[in-house]
Amino acid sequence: MGSEPTTLLQGTLDLLILKSLVAAEMHGLGISRRIQLITGGTFVVKPGSLFPALHRMEEEGWISSYWGDSENNRRAKFYRLTNPGRKQLEAETKRWGRISLAIAQALRAS
Amino acid sequence: MPLFTKARSFLRNIFSPHRGEADLDREVQSYLQLLTDENIRAGMPPTEAQCAARIELGGTEQVKEQVREQQIGNWLRSVLSDFRFGFRQLRKNPGFTAVAVLTLALGIAVNATMFSLVSAFMLRHPPGRDPKRVAVVTSINPGNGFLPDANPVSIPNFLAWREANQVFADTAAADQYRSVSLTPVSQSTAGQPQAIRSAAVSPNYFSVLGVSPELGRTFNDEEIQPGRNRAVILSHELWERQFASDASLIGRAIRLNRENYTVIGVMPSRFHLTGFTPQLWTPLEVTAATQTANARKDRSLLLFARLKPGVTIEQARAEFSALARRAEQDFPEIEKGWGAAVRTFPDFLLYNFGIRNGLAVVMTTVAFVLLIACANVAGLLLARAAGRRKELAIRLALGAGGLRIIRQLLTENLLIAFLGGALGLLLAYWGIAFVRANMNFNEAMSAVPLGLDSNVLLFALAASTLCALLCGLAPALNASRTDVNNNLKEEGRSSSSSHSHSRLRTTMVTCQIAVALFLLVGTGLLFRGIFMIEHQNLGFRADHLLTANVVLDDARYKDASQQSLFVRNLIPQLAQLPGVEAASATSDLPAAGPGTVTFRVQGQPEVPANQQLTASDNVVTTDFFRTAGIPLLRGRAFTEQDTPLAPRVIVVNQEFVNRHFHDQNPLGKQIQLNVSGTASQWSEIVGVVGNVKTYSEGIIDDPQVYEPFLQRPISSFSLMLRTGSDPSALASPLRTAVAQLDAELPLANVMSMSALIDRQKGGNPFFVRVLASFAFLALILAGIGIYGLIAYSVGQRTHEIAIRMALGAKRPDVLRMILRDGMKMTAIGAAVGLVLALPLPSVFDAIFYGLHLREPRLYFLVPMTILVVALLATYIPARRASRVDPMSALHQD
């Protein structure tokens, strides 16, 4: 299913963006394709959600941006993870782990 | 750190949004380009690749807007852009903006001007430390009168209550209404003696109030002993005015009441009380003589006390009621019916000044004027909103949220309201200056610091915001519920929405008319009342009379014979001054509120002590009736033969005869007067004179008794000189004549009788004129409201009118139709207003003591005026409507 993360799962989108930037610095389209890749095609992030999230996270200070050249020598805005961003990724990963464990447990209960 | 980054982003978003915008645009374009490249690599032809990319992006503007929306500081940015947009809208419609702003400005200006009065009287802090914890104790006079709760307390009661109470940490007393004569001694000669308003206070008075002197010290406990109490503290104003702010004055002597007093201190300039402030303070003497039974009747002290921590004013009130009751039990003949009142210091000052009712009436009136102005502006806004229906429908269709649209409309209204408020403040500045210039009818009023202070500014701000909300709410709500489909169709004149619009506006205009009528009737009644009072016959001739007050002090005039001698010497001297036709002295000037006396009529049954007959009592010299121009109706006036050794005589007025003798001959009857301080004696009535009003503003005639000065000399009286020419020309010869007999005796209040009566009227004439102008302003605003509504609805109905005319209606028919609609609205409004105005006379009776206003003609005159104004306001647009050319009207859309 190609459902998009809604505003309720805003934290989830942040987590995915941070995770994709661990591997390498990327431009917006690259981030979107990477998320698609690492979630096995489940999440397709449209620009309408991606751009606001990127700009918000930049204002929070978790990622920073610069203008560079893409693979085809096009000018594009690249994003990289900052140190606070790495810490945020750690914290969010732990939290997500706790939540999914709790829900799985709840679903197993009779 | 995150806070820092956020703050930086916030500032960047607000102050240099363009860089961010350009960057965002580039980023979105670059994304589009990358997407297109991707599609081409996947095998799509270039144009299709671009198309697919655009579709996947979903609209450049939308994406950019979504980014903007969640940027930090976006709310502020959108508010600012709302303001900018609103400004542009207002500039595009200068006529509308001007009328709306001006209307609101007028409403806010009158409100702010009157609020400056409220601020000056009610919001001023009295001087001293924590004035709300200072209580003022007064006596309650069982007889009715002006401010019955604010009577002073007697010295014995002060001493008793000071010891007995549990609620006050410290109790002080002040005799506020004394007068001393100050003889300035300059290098060359002694100047003219002046009467100075002074107060005698207990030593702890200043510490109870929490005020420290600017120079020197306050009284200590030794200085209330007789013989050591020749110390004085000056007010700042007196020190500046009379002694040129000489700091070395402390320790030196000044001459008061023929004695040398040492100046021990000067009070700071901010120590003044609303009302009359003493110019200097002397120590209050409390001796054995001040504790006799007679002293109990002499109530002269106001008590100021600081509440103990934790004690409330209600507890103090309860305690003093109990103390007053005990005094009643202990001294029934004197204290019967007398109570004690306790107020906080600020409350007392306000009550004592007696202006609260007048302020309430004024503020209510201007509030109504503001409401009418708001209704006008709301009507304008509704009309404009109707014209923007298409624009709003388009915006709603493009996805604007209803809330966002309401916010933007409210912003426009806020702009109008704040512009109106700013202009209103400017007008109020002049208004306050005008009021201040005209409010100088007595000392107390001129001392009031009236100005455009921070309270007034805050009030104007609050009023503007309220106006914005009031005016804008209706059209804004209407706008958000716009029926998109109907409005986008060509036939923009859908009847449903214009009906609800016009119903709302019609209701508003009807209310405006009702309020305007109400205000006009109220003001008309007041006008009539003041006019009646100003033009009534006072019973004596007030023209060409010069008056002056004299107080013969104890130092030289302790004995009745000394007082009598002075007057016997002075009056003939005065009568011989060039230009003087007659001269006399009287205990109280005519129509100036004399003292009262109880009496018994011989031959009539005795009455219990608290139901005795009373009459006003005046002590006059022989020529009094001639000087005052009071007609002698029967018998004779006083002569030189009426000495203390001769039989006691009195003269009464006609009302006295009417009440107590009916049709009997009063001459020869004996009356026993109970004058406090002397033994009661039987006096014979030897003459009857015409009635004189007790107060220049009174309407009823009271019984009056006159005693001859020689038989009962008094120490405090007024001089009257009748002249053929200008009375003020006699002022200087009068002073000289008095100075010849006693160089150190001051004359106070030397003014003509007519000036004195004007001063007594106080602010009433000015107050009523101000109210009348507000009422007329309300009427004009209501008229503009009617005009606006009719003109607008006529504009809306051009189409309909054209059809009617094409179908055969003639011009007069159209005229009649429009007029009928307008007059129907006016008639309903006038009827409602009349009903509201019916209880006004009784309300005024309750508020304004003694005024009985009944004026049925007003209830006819005012509605007529309103109908005429409404007719005019309706006729002008109606005439324009009847001139509609059916053909061209039908052709245009």
Chai-1 contact restraints between the chains, C-beta under 6 A:
chainA,res_idxA,chainB,res_idxB,connection_type,confidence,min_distance_angstrom,max_distance_angstrom,comment,restraint_id
A,G28,B,Y31,contact,1.0,0.0,6.0,A-B,restraint_1
A,L29,B,Y31,contact,1.0,0.0,6.0,A-B,restraint_2
A,L29,B,L34,contact,1.0,0.0,6.0,A-B,restraint_3
A,P47,B,L57,contact,1.0,0.0,6.0,A-B,restraint_4
A,P47,B,V63,contact,1.0,0.0,6.0,A-B,restraint_5
A,G48,B,G58,contact,1.0,0.0,6.0,A-B,restraint_6
A,G48,B,V63,contact,1.0,0.0,6.0,A-B,restraint_7
A,G48,B,Q66,contact,1.0,0.0,6.0,A-B,restraint_8
A,F51,B,V63,contact,1.0,0.0,6.0,A-B,restraint_9
A,F51,B,V67,contact,1.0,0.0,6.0,A-B,restraint_10
A,P52,B,Q66,contact,1.0,0.0,6.0,A-B,restraint_11
A,P52,B,V67,contact,1.0,0.0,6.0,A-B,restraint_12
A,P52,B,Q70,contact,1.0,0.0,6.0,A-B,restraint_13
A,H55,B,V67,contact,1.0,0.0,6.0,A-B,restraint_14
A,R56,B,Q70,contact,1.0,0.0,6.0,A-B,restraint_15
A,E59,B,S9,contact,1.0,0.0,6.0,A-B,restraint_16
A,E59,B,I72,contact,1.0,0.0,6.0,A-B,restraint_17
A,G61,B,P2,contact,1.0,0.0,6.0,A-B,restraint_18
A,G61,B,T5,contact,1.0,0.0,6.0,A-B,restraint_19
A,N72,B,D37,contact,1.0,0.0,6.0,A-B,restraint_20
A,R74,B,Q33,contact,1.0,0.0,6.0,A-B,restraint_21
A,R75,B,S30,contact,1.0,0.0,6.0,A-B,restraint_22
A,A76,B,S30,contact,1.0,0.0,6.0,A-B,restraint_23
A,K77,B,E27,contact,1.0,0.0,6.0,A-B,restraint_24
